[in-house]
């Protein structure tokens, strides 16, 4: 519905008609405020008009302004009060039924549901961190002592015997670091995929591998 300024007739300047004119002026001012998008000011004007001269129309106008503001519950209360107060001498406006249908349609429209973030990235990040910690633990507890023992070998046979233990622990450590890096990289990519382009790279380095991530916003 378009806001329409009510046309007023000329009346005698008695105290009663003066108050009625004041109420009508407030209604017109409220409609103009609503047209300008100042809906809360419009509602205040309609309520002021109703305090001067009670009318079902004022509740309808308040309900309409609330509807335009997107406050559906308040709009429903305004329309209900309008119908409750309406009489043969103070009927509801002709535009009320279409606006009530508009209100019902807006209530029936599906409301957007908040997007729930998947737990997958968090699980991958936690798994990557756990694998990296496990790799560090093996590195400190097994690989480093095995390397020191290997360096202290007195004979070739002793060296060969110690090398097997060192080599197996070293492979396990590199594998854990690599798996942890890959899991963390996938988790980060998944987590940040909506924030910009992510570039993942990998290259071999001495004694292992390196996973790199780059975000481009």
C-alpha positions in Angstrom: 0.0 0.0 0.0 1.2 3.5 -0.8 0.9 6.0 2.0 -1.9 8.4 1.1 -2.3 11.8 2.8 -5.9 12.1 4.1 -7.8 15.0 2.6 -9.6 17.1 5.3 -12.8 19.1 5.0 -13.3 22.6 6.3 -15.0 22.7 9.7 -16.0 25.4 12.2 -13.2 26.3 14.6 -14.7 24.9 17.8 -12.6 23.3 20.6 -13.7 19.8 19.6 -13.0 20.2 15.9 -9.7 21.8 16.7 -8.6 18.7 18.6 -9.9 16.6 15.7 -7.9 18.7 13.2 -4.9 18.3 15.4 -5.3 14.5 15.3 -5.8 14.5 11.5 -2.6 16.7 11.2 -0.7 14.1 13.2 -2.0 11.3 10.9 -0.9 13.2 7.8 2.5 13.9 9.4 2.8 10.3 10.3 2.1 9.2 6.7 4.6 11.6 5.4 7.2 10.3 7.8 6.5 6.8 6.8 6.8 7.7 3.2 10.3 9.1 4.0 11.2 5.9 5.7 11.1 7.3 9.2 8.8 4.5 10.5 9.5 4.9 14.2 8.7 8.6 14.0 5.6 7.8 12.0 4.4 5.3 14.7 4.9 8.0 17.4 2.8 10.4 15.4 0.0 7.9 15.0 0.0 7.2 18.7 -0.1 10.9 19.5 -3.1 11.2 17.2 -4.8 8.3 19.0 -4.2 10.0 22.3 -6.1 13.0 21.0 -8.9 11.2 19.2 -9.0 7.4 19.6 -9.6 5.6 16.3 -9.2 2.1 14.8 -7.4 3.7 11.9 -4.5 4.7 14.1 -3.9 1.1 15.1 -4.1 0.0 11.5 -1.5 2.7 10.5 0.7 1.6 13.4 0.5 -2.0 12.3 1.3 -1.0 8.7 4.4 0.9 9.8 5.5 -2.0 11.9 5.0 -4.3 8.9 7.1 -2.0 6.7 9.8 -2.1 9.4 9.8 -5.9 9.3 8.5 -6.2 12.9 5.8 -8.9 12.1 4.6 -9.5 15.7 4.1 -5.8 16.3 2.3 -5.5 13.0 0.0 -8.4 13.8 -0.8 -6.7 17.2 -1.6 -3.4 15.5 -3.9 -5.0 12.9 -5.7 -7.0 15.6 -6.2 -3.9 17.7 -7.6 -2.1 14.6 -10.2 -4.8 14.0 -11.1 -5.0 17.7 -11.8 -1.3 17.9 -13.5 -0.9 14.6 -17.2 0.1 14.5 -19.7 1.0 11.8 -18.7 4.6 12.3 -15.0 3.9 12.5 -14.5 1.0 10.1 -11.2 -0.6 9.1 -9.6 0.9 6.0 -10.0 -0.9 2.7 -6.3 -1.6 2.5 -6.2 -3.7 5.7 -7.1 -7.1 4.2 -4.4 -7.0 1.5 -1.8 -5.9 4.1 -2.9 -8.7 6.4 -2.4 -11.2 3.6 1.1 -9.6 3.0 1.8 -10.2 6.7 0.7 -13.8 6.5 2.8 -14.4 3.4 5.9 -13.0 5.1 5.3 -15.2 8.1 4.9 -18.2 5.9 8.1 -17.5 4.0 11.0 -19.8 5.0 13.4 -18.1 7.3 17.1 -18.4 6.5 18.9 -20.8 8.8 22.3 -20.0 10.2 25.1 -21.8 8.5 26.7 -24.3 10.8 30.4 -24.6 10.4 31.6 -28.2 9.7 33.7 -29.8 12.4 35.8 -31.5 9.8 38.4 -28.8 9.5 38.8 -28.7 13.3 39.2 -32.5 13.4 41.8 -32.4 10.6 43.8 -29.6 12.4 43.7 -31.4 15.7 44.8 -34.6 13.9 47.6 -32.8 12.2 48.8 -31.4 15.4 48.7 -34.8 17.1 50.7 -36.4 14.4 53.3 -33.7 14.5 53.6 -34.0 18.3 54.0 -37.8 17.9 56.7 -37.3 15.3 58.5 -34.9 17.6 58.3 -37.3 20.5 59.8 -40.1 18.4 62.4 -37.8 17.1 63.5 -36.8 20.6 63.1 -40.2 22.3 64.4 -42.5 19.6 65.9 -40.9 16.5 68.3 -38.6 18.3 69.7 -41.2 20.7 69.9 -43.7 17.8 71.9 -41.2 15.7 74.2 -40.6 18.6 74.7 -44.4 19.0 75.3 -44.7 15.3 78.0 -42.0 15.5 79.7 -43.8 18.4 79.9 -47.2 16.6 83.3 -48.6 16.9 83.2 -51.2 14.1 81.5 -51.6 10.8 79.3 -54.5 12.1 78.3 -52.4 15.0 77.5 -49.5 12.7 75.3 -51.7 10.5 73.4 -53.1 13.5 72.7 -49.6 14.9 71.9 -48.1 11.5 68.8 -50.3 11.1 67.2 -49.0 14.3 68.1 -45.4 13.4 66.8 -45.7 9.9 63.5 -47.2 11.0 62.9 -44.5 13.6 63.9 -41.8 11.1 61.4 -43.0 8.5 58.6 -43.2 11.1 59.4 -39.7 12.3 59.4 -38.2 8.7 56.1 -40.1 8.0 54.4 -38.7 11.1 55.6 -35.1 10.3 54.4 -35.5 6.7 51.0 -36.9 7.6 50.6 -34.2 10.3 51.5 -31.5 7.7 49.1 -32.8 5.1 46.2 -33.1 7.6 46.8 -29.6 8.9 47.1 -28.2 5.4 43.8 -29.8 4.4 42.2 -28.6 7.5 43.4 -25.0 7.0 42.3 -25.1 3.3 38.8 -26.3 4.3 38.5 -23.8 7.1 39.5 -20.8 5.0 38.1 -21.8 1.6 35.3 -19.2 1.9 37.6 -16.3 2.8 39.8 -16.4 -0.4 41.8 -18.5 -2.7 44.3 -20.8 -1.0 47.3 -22.2 -2.7 48.9 -25.4 -1.4 52.4 -26.4 -2.3 54.8 -29.1 -1.3 58.5 -29.7 -2.0 61.2 -32.1 -0.8 63.9 -30.9 1.6 66.9 -32.6 3.1 65.6 -35.3 5.4 61.9 -34.8 4.7 59.3 -32.7 3.0 57.8 -29.2 3.3 54.1 -28.3 2.9 53.4 -24.6 2.2 50.1 -22.6 2.3 49.3 -19.3 0.7 46.1 -17.3 1.0 45.1 -14.8 -1.7 42.3 -12.4 -0.7 
